[in-house]
Amino acid sequence: MSLTSRIDAAVSAALMHAAGGPDAPATLSRALPYACLPGGARIRPTILLSVAMACGDDRPELSDAAAAALELIHCASLVHDDLPCFDDADLRRGKPSVHRAYSEPLAVLTGDSLIILAFDVLAEAAAVAPLRGLELIRTLACRTGMPHGICAGQGWESEAKIDLSAYHRSKTGALFIAATQMGAVAAGQEAEPWAELGDRIGEAFQVADDLRDALGTEASLGKPAHQDDLHGRPNAVTELGVEGAVKRLEDILSGAIASIPSCPGEAMLAGMVRKQAERLTPVLKPARA
Amino acid sequence: MSLTSRIDAAVSAALMHAAGGPDAPATLSRALPYACLPGGARIRPTILLSVAMACGDDRPELSDAAAAALELIHCASLVHDDLPCFDDADLRRGKPSVHRAYSEPLAVLTGDSLIILAFDVLAEAAAVAPLRGLELIRTLACRTGMPHGICAGQGWESEAKIDLSAYHRSKTGALFIAATQMGAVAAGQEAEPWAELGDRIGEAFQVADDLRDALGTEASLGKPAHQDDLHGRPNAVTELGVEGAVKRLEDILSGAIASIPSCPGEAMLAGMVRKQAERLTPVLKPARA
């Protein structure tokens, strides 16, 4: 099964947990899959499963649950970030954002329900390996909540003075660190040696996202372009120009690949990191074979 | 240590997990304890710890974590329910609601962070008893998210046609079922026999809340009164009159007490249920000794 099929199957299976019959509110029941399907690039669960496979993936039901949980948290964060009180975004992945398609109350509840579902899915799958499961839950919570997860990242936007490094690390980097660490933990490896890879992929993703925001169009992105300029947010293209930003992205990718801990699938993993970056950044020239 | 002190200590310890240094956003860091301290009646964690104690409470660090996690979820739900797109409430527990005191973005993030923190606290405490810990996480998730938790309850308010029984069971009852079941699980007992007690306490609480909303004032409640009439929500006092509602409350309490599973602390538990009901409902006459 391809990684994409594995992830789609895992996310769909996770959503089934939250699906109710006539004794559940029908509209909220529809809003949950709406927020998650069809998916975006699924880059975080792809990294997670790639790391798990590079480490042997001896508990695939656990790595599947981890991939689904991470993607659910990512989708929840998109639903809440799109709310009128944050980005007030009308579009997401080429269709109306959840609060536009349903309502603001249902968007708040969709995000809440997806966060809860993520932890439920991990706890259920943990039956096969309780200690790994508990560490997956703790890792996901650490990278999602306060003081260092994506909630903290979003919280920085309410501060008069922003610590840019802490802001980027928590807002964008946190879920990439979760991806590499959870992949390793699901396969029975230690989390700590995998933090640097996630951190660097997060940095690369930030620069790639800056490039796409600066160079893309609403049609090509499936969401409004030029939002960083509009909201006065820092952007690597504004700072370094297109060529400078591409150069920085190349440097970060080299560092990311160099940081991969020794494991059976090291070379495969390096290829995946490069491929994901090229997929997200059409201005990046494919590496020479 | 009194139950109240145990709960306060557990909630404060839980909040310390989310407290960051200068590398965390300061305002969101302040909003989390603001939303939880000082507490309200703490009725859910009181029930949880009472059940745990009635069952022997052989892992007090686990029941403390469970009590804190349940209270964090309850506080998160209050913060989100108070948002302008739901109840638009200015006051909560006698002080400005979180979105009034901080901002709407920070209120969304405070709720999200408290939900995540609840699962983190349980996963950390689970180190002493992994299987109990995982069941606590699953029980809390089941009673909080979709399709039958408090998110579902709130989701019913967006439906044109409301299933009143499902609505009350999920909106109010769910966290009381979580309270009795988590208390039992933390002490190594099965969850299932404890569902009925939680369900009945939830019904009793609903009628007690209806009485308080109908008879109270903003000053006595620490939040706006007569909200059910204002929002056209069903209320037992509107339906049955004050005397009829008090009679129904008495009947539900008798059923609740009769449903307590056989355990060493059965009599103590019956006393606690009665006492909590009297505390919440001044119109209820104290039971004859």
Chai-1 contact restraints between the chains, C-beta under 6 A:
chainA,res_idxA,chainB,res_idxB,connection_type,confidence,min_distance_angstrom,max_distance_angstrom,comment,restraint_id
A,A18,B,M146,contact,1.0,0.0,6.0,A-B,restraint_1
A,G20,B,P147,contact,1.0,0.0,6.0,A-B,restraint_2
A,D23,B,A166,contact,1.0,0.0,6.0,A-B,restraint_3
A,A24,B,P147,contact,1.0,0.0,6.0,A-B,restraint_4
A,A24,B,A152,contact,1.0,0.0,6.0,A-B,restraint_5
A,P25,B,A152,contact,1.0,0.0,6.0,A-B,restraint_6
A,P25,B,G155,contact,1.0,0.0,6.0,A-B,restraint_7
A,P25,B,W156,contact,1.0,0.0,6.0,A-B,restraint_8
A,P25,B,E159,contact,1.0,0.0,6.0,A-B,restraint_9
A,T27,B,S158,contact,1.0,0.0,6.0,A-B,restraint_10
A,L28,B,G155,contact,1.0,0.0,6.0,A-B,restraint_11
A,H80,B,V108,contact,1.0,0.0,6.0,A-B,restraint_12
A,C85,B,E104,contact,1.0,0.0,6.0,A-B,restraint_13
A,C85,B,P105,contact,1.0,0.0,6.0,A-B,restraint_14
A,F86,B,P105,contact,1.0,0.0,6.0,A-B,restraint_15
A,E104,B,C85,contact,1.0,0.0,6.0,A-B,restraint_16
A,P105,B,C85,contact,1.0,0.0,6.0,A-B,restraint_17
A,P105,B,F86,contact,1.0,0.0,6.0,A-B,restraint_18
A,P105,B,S158,contact,1.0,0.0,6.0,A-B,restraint_19
A,L106,B,S158,contact,1.0,0.0,6.0,A-B,restraint_20
A,V108,B,H80,contact,1.0,0.0,6.0,A-B,restraint_21
A,L109,B,C151,contact,1.0,0.0,6.0,A-B,restraint_22
A,L109,B,Q154,contact,1.0,0.0,6.0,A-B,restraint_23
A,L109,B,G155,contact,1.0,0.0,6.0,A-B,restraint_24
A,D112,B,C151,contact,1.0,0.0,6.0,A-B,restraint_25
A,S113,B,G145,contact,1.0,0.0,6.0,A-B,restraint_26
A,S113,B,M146,contact,1.0,0.0,6.0,A-B,restraint_27
A,S113,B,C151,contact,1.0,0.0,6.0,A-B,restraint_28
A,I115,B,I115,contact,1.0,0.0,6.0,A-B,restraint_29
A,I116,B,A141,contact,1.0,0.0,6.0,A-B,restraint_30
A,I116,B,T144,contact,1.0,0.0,6.0,A-B,restraint_31
A,I116,B,G145,contact,1.0,0.0,6.0,A-B,restraint_32
A,L117,B,G145,contact,1.0,0.0,6.0,A-B,restraint_33
A,F119,B,F119,contact,1.0,0.0,6.0,A-B,restraint_34
A,F119,B,A141,contact,1.0,0.0,6.0,A-B,restraint_35
A,D120,B,A141,contact,1.0,0.0,6.0,A-B,restraint_36
A,A123,B,L134,contact,1.0,0.0,6.0,A-B,restraint_37
A,A123,B,I137,contact,1.0,0.0,6.0,A-B,restraint_38
A,A123,B,R138,contact,1.0,0.0,6.0,A-B,restraint_39
A,A126,B,L134,contact,1.0,0.0,6.0,A-B,restraint_40
A,P130,B,P130,contact,1.0,0.0,6.0,A-B,restraint_41
A,P130,B,L134,contact,1.0,0.0,6.0,A-B,restraint_42
A,L134,B,A123,contact,1.0,0.0,6.0,A-B,restraint_43
A,L134,B,A126,contact,1.0,0.0,6.0,A-B,restraint_44
A,L134,B,P130,contact,1.0,0.0,6.0,A-B,restraint_45
A,I137,B,A123,contact,1.0,0.0,6.0,A-B,restraint_46
A,R138,B,A123,contact,1.0,0.0,6.0,A-B,restraint_47
A,A141,B,I116,contact,1.0,0.0,6.0,A-B,restraint_48
A,A141,B,F119,contact,1.0,0.0,6.0,A-B,restraint_49
A,A141,B,D120,contact,1.0,0.0,6.0,A-B,restraint_50
A,T144,B,I116,contact,1.0,0.0,6.0,A-B,restraint_51
A,G145,B,S113,contact,1.0,0.0,6.0,A-B,restraint_52
A,G145,B,I116,contact,1.0,0.0,6.0,A-B,restraint_53
A,G145,B,L117,contact,1.0,0.0,6.0,A-B,restraint_54
A,M146,B,A18,contact,1.0,0.0,6.0,A-B,restraint_55
A,M146,B,S113,contact,1.0,0.0,6.0,A-B,restraint_56
A,P147,B,G20,contact,1.0,0.0,6.0,A-B,restraint_57
A,P147,B,A24,contact,1.0,0.0,6.0,A-B,restraint_58
A,C151,B,L109,contact,1.0,0.0,6.0,A-B,restraint_59
A,C151,B,D112,contact,1.0,0.0,6.0,A-B,restraint_60
A,C151,B,S113,contact,1.0,0.0,6.0,A-B,restraint_61
A,A152,B,A24,contact,1.0,0.0,6.0,A-B,restraint_62
A,A152,B,P25,contact,1.0,0.0,6.0,A-B,restraint_63
A,Q154,B,L109,contact,1.0,0.0,6.0,A-B,restraint_64
A,G155,B,P25,contact,1.0,0.0,6.0,A-B,restraint_65
A,G155,B,L28,contact,1.0,0.0,6.0,A-B,restraint_66
A,G155,B,L109,contact,1.0,0.0,6.0,A-B,restraint_67
A,W156,B,P25,contact,1.0,0.0,6.0,A-B,restraint_68
A,S158,B,T27,contact,1.0,0.0,6.0,A-B,restraint_69
A,S158,B,P105,contact,1.0,0.0,6.0,A-B,restraint_70
A,S158,B,L106,contact,1.0,0.0,6.0,A-B,restraint_71
A,E159,B,P25,contact,1.0,0.0,6.0,A-B,restraint_72
A,A166,B,D23,contact,1.0,0.0,6.0,A-B,restraint_73
